[in-house]
């Protein structure tokens, strides 16, 4: 663990650490009987959740897109490759990222099961799962957003002092980790548990998004990182039964999920056609990464769209939790939104800067998202 990692964890209260150690000391995973019971039902959920009907009929794939679902890629511009059977073929026998996405699912069951309020012990157990060796925490501490320039002089985001100098690039340690550490502690102290769970959910969902793209980038030097890119989106699953971020996307916008899965196969196809280390065909790498980024951003936008719509039918702490999710997620999306349409980006930004969720113009926010991220 780097000096930066140590300094970011020393502010956790001793009580929280002691509770986590107690949970770990039972000789198993640290999660008694699988998932912890919740103390009660969450009051204020939507009686009927808003629905979203996906319509991407006007969205035509780019000429550069890899399309394994269309006659095994026979009609696209890509050469024949290993992914043409519409299946991801791992490069390595073992993919450690799958366990991290499974860890995300465990945390989800503990902290944001619909209609339930997570208990303080649930936050402790979730924190134990999050902090497992080589688990989510280990990668959040060093995660970079490849959309921003890297630190100068070969410095890394895991180096002491670097995240503070490059917060956009060093999104994991600079932006996500402080939220996660604070939310785990406050949740364990029973301070607005639904709100703290929403902060953790938004931070980890964004982590999965930036991680998939980061691994496509690093796969230029490490072949196995292509497997991680696929796993950070899918959890290592087939198209029809995804977990993690892909589960979120498929539930709301099925065709966007299919397009994102196509793009993970594009990454594998590129590495089949270009086996050099470091990669020789960086233009094809960028092509695959762009296809994945476009689909994932639409998926993220539809998730945000749903949370905006739920502001209209939730109340109390549940509504505050949806609002909190948006106030974490929308600023993280601002770079992508602003590159597409600064005016619409300003509309989104203005909504999460309102004094309360009751002041939000939900139709304006939804319309802005639909303009910005219309096609996968």
Secondary structure, 3 states (H helix, E strand, C coil): CCHHHHHHHCCCCHHHHHHHHHHHCCCCCCCCCCCCCCCEECCCCCCCCCCCCCCCCCCCCCCCCCCCCCHHHCCCCCCCCHHHHCCCCCCCCCCCHHHHHHHHHHHHHHHCCCCEECCHHHHHHHHHHHCCCCCHHHHHCCCCCCCCCCCHHHCCCCCCCHHHHCCCCCHHHHHHHHHHHHHHHHHHCCCCHHHHHHHHHHHHHHHHHHHHHHHHHHCCCCCCHHHHHHHHHHCCCCHHHCCCHHHHHHHHCHHHHHHHHHHHHHHHHHHHHCCCCCCCCHHHHHHHHHHHHHHHHHHHHHHHHHHHHHCCCCCHHHHHHHHHHHHHHHHHHHHHHHHHCHHHHHHHHHHHCCCCHHHCCHHHHHHHHHHHCCCC
